[in-house]
């Protein structure tokens, strides 16, 4: 028997194949995302926040009253950002007074967006104020890692390597969510988990996850609406019978209506859903087109200014939306996922108000569901249509913009 030694090039090739196999696990994607987002949070804490974690809350002096707050936290000038309201409800999610714990509510819809605050309240042992600034960040970082883990499961379902799941954690708007204590990571981890539970016929788990996502960030209602349309069509055509699958759309919708009634009775005034629609929605393209035109008109062309960033973010999300619509017929994703993608694009982009399109502060965080559903559709598309090379091109767009935005928010508010 003659033993032929391996060539020098064969050994690295086998080693690379071994590493590729080891990383082809959802846990690997989750751990990589966890490490990356922990690094971002640590850099933002060290550079912009100068070691003061409470600055992540972005409590502004317009709605947060330093003299009434205990423990004391650091404030920013002006209105601040949404994190201050999640922080306020983390002390007690069921205290619905206009002003409590030194923070005054600005819009009625805040009262029914408390899922994120409830988790922080529970983990802090009932609203322990000194723990809340840390826990709000920890919850978000953990949820972004969970999004990558769940995304890897989507990738494996589509016959792709698990590390493609990192695309779900690569959305640039998450920089704001993690850096300013907002609720998107928790809501969208629940959303992705619910989609996978539906695919596997675990309807009770899907119902619980969608319901909590709605309780956290109500734009997720697009998913139960899409499920309702598909199920009602199937029932009308006698292609399905009523069953547990109908709970996934009926319970979250019923919960949202119940919350609106409670809020209306306890707080009085305008219902949260009405206030949300009037503040955040407008006629199709009425805010999108002027907003993009303004960004183009005010580009600096020499250095990256606020409008340059806005335009870069728009082009990045547009690339994924266009790709999502390009594969909407070819993807193996279920009908309700395709319909939800179209619904999120309509809600978060097409009819979103000037509050989002005129902003130079939000980094597109509210467009996240349209992005995530586009990735779900892309990963569910056969590889002969969306090759690894094409998907890599889109991934490069996401990563480049993520790095730009992360650097911006490490240095600036």
C-alpha positions, 0 to 999 in steps of 0.5 A: 500500500502506498501512502500519498501525502496530502498537498500543502493546499489540501490541508488548509482546504480541509481545515476551512471546510471543518470550520465552515461545518462547525459554524453551520449552527444557529448558536454560532450566528447568535454568539457572533451577533452577541459579541459584535453588539456587545462591542458596539454597546461598550464602544458607545458607552466608553466614547460618547457616553463617557462611561455613563450608561444612563445616557443610553436612555436619552432622557430629555429635559422636555419630558424628563424632570431631573429634580423629580427622578430617583435614582438620578440619571444623566440627561440630554437637552431638548425632547430626548428620545423614546428610551426615556418612556420605556425607562419610566414604565420599567419602574412600574408598567401599570402606573399610567399617570401622565407624570410618574417617576419624573417623566411625562408621557408625550403621546397616548400610544406609549401606554400600550407599548410596554412589553420591553418595559415589563421584561426590564421590570421583572428582571430588576425585581419589580423596577429596581431603578439602579439596575434598569439602565443596565438591563435595558441595554442587556435585554436589547443585546440579547434580543439582537443575538436571538434574532441572529439565532432565529435567522440562522434557522430561517437560513437552514430552512432555505438550505443555506449556511447558518451564518446567513442568519447574521443578516437579521442582526445586521440592520443599521437601525438596530444601532439606535435600538441598542444605543437608545434603549428602544423596543424593536429587538424584543418585538422582532425577536418575538416576530421571527420566533412566531414565524418559525413557530407557524412554519412548524405548526406550533400555533399556541407558541406563535400566538403567545409570541405575536401577542407579546410582540404587539404588546411591545411594538404595535406595528407588528399587527401587520403580521396577524392582519396578513395571517387573517387575510390568508386564513379567511381566504382559505376558509372561504374557499374551503381549503382549511377548517377553523382551528388553532391556526386562527388563534395566531391572528385573532388573539393578538388583534383582540389583545390590542383592542382590549389594551385600547379600551383599557387605555381609553378608560384609565387615561381618557383622552384620545385612544392610543391607536388613533394617536398613533395613526394620526402622528405616524401615518399619512397618504401614500408617498406623501412624506417619503418622496419629499423626504428623499428629495430633501436628502438629495437636495441637501447632500454635501458630496464632500463629507458625510453629513446628516442628509448623506446618512439619510440617503445612504440608509434609504438606498440600503433599505430600498435595495432589500425591498426591491430584492424582496419584491423581485423574489416574491413569486419565486420564494418558498416562504408561506403566503402570509409571510409574503403578504406581511412583507408587502404590508410592512413596506406599505406601513413603514415606508409608503405611508409613514409620516414626516415624523420618520422621513423628516428625521435625521435622528432615527437611522431608519429604525422604524423600517426594520420589519420591512427589512427583516421580512425581505431577508426572510423571503430572500433566504427562502428563495431557491439558490438557483435564483438568489445565488450566494454571490447575489446574496453576498452583494446585499449582505455587503450593503447591509454591513457597510451601512451598519459599520458607518452608522455604528461609527456615527453613534459611537462618536455622537448622540 
